[in-house]
Amino acid sequence: MTRTALVTASYAPDFERCRLLCETIDRFVTGYTRHYILVEHRDVALFRQLESPRRVVIDENDLLPRWIRPFPDPSNFGRRRIWLSPRTMPLRGWHVQQFRRIAIAAHADEDAFFYIDSDVAFLKSFDCASVWRGSDLRLFRRDGDLLRPVPGDQRIWSEHAGQVLGLVPVSPAGHDYIGTLIAWRRDALLTMCNHIERITGRHWIAAIGRSRRFSECMIYGRYADEVLMAEGHYHDATEFCRVYWFAPAPTDAEFLAFVEAMTPEQVAIGMQSFIGDDTVRIRKLLK
């Protein structure tokens, strides 16, 4: 029988959002073993409040090598954090959250990990068993998206994935693997890290972190498709989460219209934390 864990990488400014996520997981989500919350060492005590028999907070010090550590960023008087090491570029928290999401594979023993950002809230029932077809795990993929003009850095992220995996810069098929509520196999993550180290001659974090423009979703997706040849996976472009991407925060009416526009397969919403909305209002509107 396959076992699936939930994984959320978070940090202190998102604590209340993460609390709301946990409440909605407890109400709506089934078919998982444990929910791992991965945080920086200084945030562990805060997030321990969210622990339960099936929810565990994990210190990034238990996941990442000792040679990469966070420090106050002097460029903004220590209000933000910067992760420094002799082997990588200076990195921000969102970079290191990606490392945590990969590194959990060496720490936990479930067959797969279902990733949920801390600014997500479930509004409908979801069974994690639904991401499996027998022994094959769902691989989220937008077919051919990078063959068309795309906003943001998706093509750059695909090129970076090609470099660390020893592949052509951008997949000829141009697939995009970036999404919310996606699942990865533990065995594929472990062999992916070994593959990166064999190709680059560096620790996988050092290889990925030589650039500041990378996506763990793109790395895993290209590895699964172009190295493993999709073994152990099946492809699906269904969006489980409806995400509100851009500031300013929606008005009450806009928020309710956003929720009403969820498609039948969408089970959760994501309100990007950088738009500045607060969980008090979100809780009120969701009642």
Buried (B, 14 or more C-beta within 10 A) or exposed (E): EBBBBBBBBBBEEBBBBBBBBBBBBEEBBEBBBBBBBBBBEEBBEBBEEBEEEEBBBBBBEEBBBEEBBBEEBEEEEEEEBBBBBEBBEBBBBEBBBBBBBBBBBEEBEBBBBBBBBBBBBBBBEBEBEEBBEEEBBBBBBBEEBBBEEBEEBBBBBBBBBBBBBEBEEBBEBBBBBBBBBBBBBBBBBEBBBEBBBEBBEBBBBBBBBBBEEBBBBBBBBBBBBBBBEBEBBBBBEEBBBBBBEEEEBBEEEEBEEBBEEBEEEBBBBBBBBEBEBEBEBBBEBBE
